[in-house]
Amino acid sequence: MRIPFIKYNHQKHLDELAKIQQKAEQYQIIYDPNSYRIALLEHIKKAQQRIYIVALYLEKDEAGREVLDALYQAKAERPNLDIKIFVDWHRAQRGRIGEDKTQTNARYYYDLKQQYPNIDIPTYGVPINRREVLGVLHLKGLIIDDTVIYSGASINNVYLHKFDKYRYDRYHFITNKALSDAMVNYVNDNFLPLEGVQHLDVNEHKTRKQIKAAIKALRQHLTDAKYQYVGDTDNDTLSISPLVGLGRNNQLNKIIHHLINITEQKITFCTPYFNLPNILVRDIIRLLRKGKQVEIIIGDKVANDFYIPEDQPFNISGGLPYLYEINLRRFVERLQSYIDKEQLIIRLWKDGDQTYHLKGIWVDDEWMMITGNNLNPRAWRLDLENALLIHDPKHELQKQIKQELATIREKTTLVTHFQQIQASQFYPKHVHKLIKRLSRIRVDRIIKRLL
């Protein structure tokens, strides 16, 4: 007996998501990192009730110090301000490659605290797994009073364009009490009560071995944790749904999958690392076969934050941009016919030696996702990720959204043929040798799952 084909209703999953109503006039997109830094400092300066900083890292450099000084100044002027900082526990306790191992961000937080003995701003380290390579705190969103400042950027000189170098990201300022409450409650309820979350601004830190069981319990807890909020609107109104995910088959992964598959006309992706999970590759090919348009905006290999110029000492992480480029060339070659029909649009972002860190999805001028999720296997399985899904059925944000996309595209080159992308045999000798060795023993597959 033939089993009838049943069409899977992806739209139903998005329609049933609880949504928080958003006023268009309280949603602002900023288009460059320097303006973002200025706006962030201004919001800190004006804060009256709370400041929650959640980032992969807050660096011990000039921009990091500028933000921390602003936080201590705000707390000194308004002692009742609720200020908390959450960063990745592992990342905070290691220095940059080649630096003194004792000069870590964690040590910096402790030393800075000694300079402000009467002001308490706790800095917490959140370990997502026992080792950094197996998962990090990739949660995004700074909450200042009732405004959520959502960006993939961490806090340092490059992300905040303090000097000549910048790392380009997305910068969204959303004033919404229900949304900001949900995001604050998530960290208060799911980080602070757990033993695995540790103070970093102390002289002595527990070792990984000492809190091994606590880290395992924290990861298990976070696998099941979600944003808690009450939907207050329908599918005909501008709205936001906060999403969070950790581990395979989590809520955020499922919604990304559904979002892609509701595309009626066009979908746009941004990711700095072209290393898509297999399910997303299948989703994209399915859209192309249905006649939909797919645009993917990726950083050129020299705009990758792992890229190492040829005049600098090379290490294995410097091979990653080349592995990603090999992925891209194979993908484009496989789907060249869709590029020829202008149905698949591939853009490479490059601006001198600046770097590119944008992530996100836009669907049919109606849906937009802002996220720190790199749309790669690591994000899909290992890191704690979140996102905001914006539904704009009346196109109230489209002017800002189109300007953001236009600004992103300004520094891109259109790929019209796979031969535009450099073939591996033309890589520098040391890179070509590394790629061949990794491929021969299949370590490249493992690396692309972890980094």
C-alpha positions in Angstrom: 0.0 0.0 0.0 1.4 3.4 -1.0 1.8 5.8 1.9 0.5 9.3 1.0 2.9 12.2 1.0 2.2 14.6 3.8 3.6 18.1 3.5 5.4 19.2 6.6 4.0 22.5 8.0 7.0 24.6 8.9 4.9 27.7 9.0 2.8 26.2 11.8 5.9 26.1 14.1 6.6 29.8 13.6 2.9 30.8 14.0 2.7 29.0 17.3 5.8 30.6 18.8 4.9 32.9 21.7 5.6 36.5 20.6 6.3 39.7 22.4 4.8 42.8 20.9 7.4 45.4 19.7 6.9 49.1 19.0 8.7 50.0 15.7 9.9 53.4 17.1 11.7 51.6 19.9 13.8 49.5 17.6 17.0 51.0 16.3 19.7 49.4 14.1 23.2 50.9 14.1 25.4 50.3 11.1 29.0 50.5 12.1 31.1 49.4 15.1 32.4 52.9 16.1 28.8 54.2 16.5 27.9 51.1 18.4 30.7 51.7 20.9 29.6 55.3 21.4 25.9 54.3 21.8 26.8 51.5 24.3 28.8 53.8 26.5 26.0 56.4 26.4 23.4 53.8 27.5 25.7 52.7 30.4 26.1 56.3 31.4 22.3 56.9 31.5 21.4 53.5 33.2 19.0 53.8 36.2 18.1 50.3 37.2 20.2 47.5 35.8 23.1 46.6 33.5 23.7 43.0 32.5 26.8 42.4 30.3 26.7 38.9 28.6 29.6 38.2 26.2 32.1 35.6 25.2 34.8 37.8 26.6 35.4 41.3 27.9 39.1 42.0 27.0 41.8 43.7 29.1 42.5 46.3 26.5 41.6 50.0 26.0 38.0 49.4 24.9 37.4 46.8 27.6 38.8 49.2 30.2 36.6 52.0 28.8 33.5 49.9 29.3 34.5 48.7 32.7 35.4 52.2 33.9 31.9 53.4 32.6 30.3 50.5 34.7 32.2 51.4 37.8 31.4 55.1 37.3 27.7 54.4 36.9 27.7 52.2 40.0 29.6 54.9 42.0 27.0 57.5 41.1 24.0 55.2 41.5 24.8 52.5 44.1 21.5 50.8 43.7 22.2 49.9 40.0 22.1 46.1 39.5 25.2 45.4 37.5 26.4 41.9 36.6 28.9 40.7 34.1 28.9 37.1 32.6 31.7 35.8 30.3 33.0 32.4 29.3 34.9 30.8 32.2 37.6 29.1 30.0 38.2 32.1 27.7 38.7 34.4 30.7 41.4 32.3 32.2 43.7 32.0 29.2 45.8 34.7 27.7 46.1 35.4 24.0 48.4 33.1 22.0 52.0 34.2 22.7 51.2 36.3 25.8 52.2 35.8 29.4 49.8 33.1 30.7 49.3 35.0 34.0 48.0 38.1 32.2 44.5 36.8 31.7 41.2 38.7 31.6 40.2 37.0 34.9 43.3 38.4 36.6 42.5 41.8 35.1 39.0 41.7 36.6 40.5 41.0 40.0 43.1 43.7 39.8 40.6 46.3 38.6 38.3 45.4 41.5 41.1 46.3 43.9 41.1 49.8 42.4 37.4 50.2 43.4 37.4 48.6 46.9 34.0 50.1 47.8 32.1 49.2 44.6 30.9 45.7 43.9 30.4 44.7 40.3 30.5 40.9 40.2 32.0 39.2 37.2 31.0 35.6 36.6 32.6 32.9 34.5 30.2 30.4 32.9 31.7 27.1 31.8 29.6 25.4 29.1 31.7 22.3 29.1 34.8 20.9 30.7 37.0 22.2 27.9 36.7 25.3 25.9 37.0 23.4 22.6 33.8 21.5 23.5 31.6 24.4 24.1 31.6 28.1 25.1 29.2 30.8 26.4 28.1 32.2 23.0 25.0 33.9 24.5 24.5 37.4 23.2 22.6 40.5 24.5 23.5 43.3 26.9 20.5 44.5 28.9 20.5 48.1 30.1 17.3 49.1 31.9 14.6 48.0 29.5 16.8 48.0 26.4 18.3 44.9 24.9 21.5 45.7 23.0 21.9 42.7 20.7 25.2 42.1 18.8 27.5 39.2 18.0 30.3 41.4 19.2 32.4 40.7 22.3 34.1 43.7 24.0 37.5 44.6 22.9 39.4 47.1 20.7 38.6 45.4 17.4 34.9 44.7 18.0 34.3 48.2 19.2 36.6 49.9 16.6 38.6 51.7 19.2 41.6 52.2 16.9 42.3 51.4 13.2 41.1 47.8 13.1 37.5 46.7 13.3 35.5 43.5 13.3 32.1 44.1 11.6 29.0 42.8 13.2 25.3 43.7 13.7 24.1 46.2 16.3 20.4 46.3 17.3 19.0 48.4 20.2 15.6 47.2 21.2 13.6 48.9 24.0 11.1 46.3 25.3 10.5 45.6 29.0 9.0 42.1 28.5 12.0 41.1 26.3 14.6 42.6 28.6 13.0 41.0 31.7 13.0 37.6 30.0 16.7 37.8 29.1 17.7 39.1 32.6 15.6 36.4 34.3 17.3 33.7 32.1 20.8 34.5 33.4 19.6 35.1 37.0 17.6 31.8 37.1 19.9 29.6 35.1 23.4 30.8 35.9 23.5 32.2 39.4 22.0 29.3 41.4 24.3 26.7 39.7 27.6 25.8 41.4 29.4 25.6 38.1 29.1 29.4 37.5 32.2 30.9 39.3 33.3 34.3 40.4 36.2 35.5 38.2 37.1 38.7 40.1 38.8 36.7 42.9 42.5 36.0 43.6 42.3 32.2 43.4 40.1 30.2 41.0 39.0 26.6 41.3 40.5 24.3 38.8 38.6 22.5 36.1 39.0 19.2 37.9 37.6 20.7 41.2 34.3 21.7 39.5 34.1 18.9 36.9 30.9 17.5 38.3 29.4 21.1 38.6 30.2 21.9 35.0 28.5 18.7 33.9 25.4 19.5 36.0 25.3 23.1 34.6 25.5 21.9 31.0 22.7 19.4 31.6 20.6 22.1 33.2 21.2 24.6 30.4 20.2 22.0 27.8 16.7 22.2 29.0 16.5 25.9 29.9 14.4 28.3 27.8 13.4 31.9 28.0 10.3 32.3 30.2 7.9 34.9 29.0 4.2 35.2 28.1 3.3 35.9 24.5 1.2 39.1 24.3 0.4 39.4 20.6 -0.6 37.6 17.4 0.9 37.0 14.0 -0.3 40.2 12.5 1.8 42.5 14.7 5.5 43.4 14.9 6.9 41.0 17.4 10.0 39.4 18.9 10.6 35.8 20.1 13.7 35.2 22.1 15.2 31.7 21.5 18.0 29.8 23.2 19.7 26.5 22.5 22.4 24.1 23.6 23.1 20.6 22.2 21.7 18.7 19.3 18.0 19.1 18.4 17.5 22.2 20.6 14.8 24.8 20.1 16.9 27.3 18.3 18.2 24.8 15.8 14.7 23.6 15.0 13.4 27.2 14.5 16.3 28.0 12.1 15.3 24.9 10.1 11.6 25.9 10.1 12.5 29.5 9.2 14.5 28.5 6.2 11.8 26.3 4.9 9.0 28.9 5.0 10.8 30.9 2.3 8.4 31.9 -0.5 10.7 34.2 -2.5 14.1 35.0 -1.1 16.3 34.2 1.9 19.5 35.8 2.9 22.2 34.4 5.2 25.2 36.0 6.8 27.9 33.9 8.4 31.7 34.5 8.8 32.6 30.8 8.5 31.3 28.8 5.6 30.9 25.4 7.4 27.2 24.7 7.3 25.6 21.7 9.1 24.4 19.1 6.7 20.7 19.8 7.5 21.1 23.5 6.4 22.9 22.5 3.1 19.9 20.2 2.4 17.5 23.0 3.2 19.2 25.4 0.9 19.3 22.9 -2.0 15.6 22.1 -1.4 14.8 25.9 -1.7 16.8 26.2 -4.9 15.1 23.2 -6.5 11.7 24.9 -5.7 12.8 28.0 -7.6 13.5 30.2 -4.5 16.3 32.7 -4.4 19.1 32.2 -1.8 21.7 34.8 -1.0 24.7 34.0 1.2 27.1 36.7 2.4 30.4 35.3 3.7 33.6 36.8 4.9 36.5 36.5 2.4 39.3 34.3 3.9 41.4 37.4 4.7 38.4 38.9 6.6 38.3 35.8 8.8 39.4 36.4 12.4 41.5 33.2 12.2 43.4 34.5 9.1 47.2 34.9 9.6 49.0 37.1 7.1 52.0 35.4 5.3 54.5 37.7 7.1 53.4 36.4 10.5 54.2 33.1 12.4 51.7 30.5 11.2 49.9 28.0 13.4 47.2 25.3 12.9 44.3 27.7 13.6 45.5 29.8 10.7 44.5 27.0 8.4 40.8 27.4 9.2 40.0 30.2 6.7 41.4 28.0 4.0 39.4 25.0 5.1 36.3 27.2 5.0 37.2 28.5 1.5 37.6 25.0 0.3 34.1 24.2 1.6 32.8 27.3 -0.3 34.5 26.4 -3.6 33.1 22.9 -3.5 29.6 24.2 -2.6 29.6 26.8 -5.4 31.0 24.3 -8.0 28.3 21.8 -7.0 25.5 24.5 -7.4 27.0 26.5 -10.3 23.9 26.0 -12.4 21.8 27.9 -9.9 24.4 30.7 -9.8 24.2 30.9 -13.6 20.5 31.4 -13.3 21.1 34.1 -10.6 19.0 32.1 -8.2 22.0 31.4 -5.9 23.8 34.6 -4.9 27.2 34.3 -3.2 28.9 37.5 -1.9 32.3 37.7 -0.3 32.9 40.6 2.2 36.3 42.2 2.3 37.6 45.6 3.5 41.4 45.6 3.5 42.6 43.8 6.6 39.4 44.3 8.6 37.4 41.3 9.8 33.8 40.1 9.4 31.7 38.6 12.1 28.1 39.0 10.9 25.5 36.3 11.5 21.8 36.3 10.7 18.9 35.3 8.5 16.4 37.4 6.5 13.3 35.8 4.9 10.8 37.4 2.5 10.9 41.0 4.0 8.8 39.6 6.9 11.1 37.6 9.1 14.6 38.5 10.5 16.8 36.6 12.9 19.6 38.3 14.8 22.0 35.8 16.5 25.5 34.9 17.4 25.0 31.5 15.9 27.6 30.9 13.2 25.4 28.3 11.5 28.1 25.7 11.8 28.4 22.3 13.5 30.0 23.8 16.6 27.1 26.2 17.1 24.6 23.4 16.3 25.9 21.1 19.0 28.5 22.5 21.4 28.0 26.2 22.3 25.2 27.9 24.3 23.6 30.0 21.6 20.6 32.4 21.4 18.7 34.5 18.9 15.9 37.0 18.5 13.4 36.2 15.8 11.6 39.3 14.6 8.3 39.0 12.7 7.5 42.2 10.8 4.3 41.4 8.8 3.4 45.1 8.2 7.0 46.0 7.1 7.4 48.6 9.9 11.2 47.9 10.2 11.9 47.4 6.5 13.6 50.8 6.0 16.2 50.0 8.7 16.5 46.4 7.7 17.1 47.2 4.0 19.7 49.8 5.0 21.5 47.3 7.2 21.7 44.8 4.3 22.7 47.5 1.8 25.5 48.5 4.2 26.7 44.9 4.5 26.7 44.4 0.7 28.7 47.6 0.1 32.0 45.9 0.7 31.2 42.6 -1.0 32.1 41.0 -4.3 29.7 38.9 -6.3 30.8 35.3 -7.0 29.6 34.3 -10.5 31.8 31.3 -11.0 33.5 28.8 -8.6 36.8 29.5 -10.3 36.8 33.0 -8.8 37.5 31.3 -5.5 41.1 30.4 -5.1 41.9 26.7 -5.5 43.9 25.0 -2.7 46.9 24.2 -5.0 47.6 27.9 -5.1 47.7 28.4 -1.4 51.0 29.3 0.3 53.3 26.3 0.5 53.0 25.9 4.3 49.2 26.1 4.1 48.9 23.7 1.2 51.1 21.2 3.1 49.0 21.5 6.2 45.7 21.1 4.3 47.1 18.0 2.6 48.3 16.5 5.8 45.0 17.1 7.6 43.0 15.8 4.8 45.1 12.6 4.5 44.4 11.7 8.1 40.9 13.2 8.0 41.6 15.5 11.0 40.2 18.4 8.9 36.7 16.9 9.5 37.2 16.9 13.2 38.6 20.5 13.2 35.6 21.8 11.3 33.3 20.3 13.8 35.1 21.9 16.7 36.2 25.3 15.5 
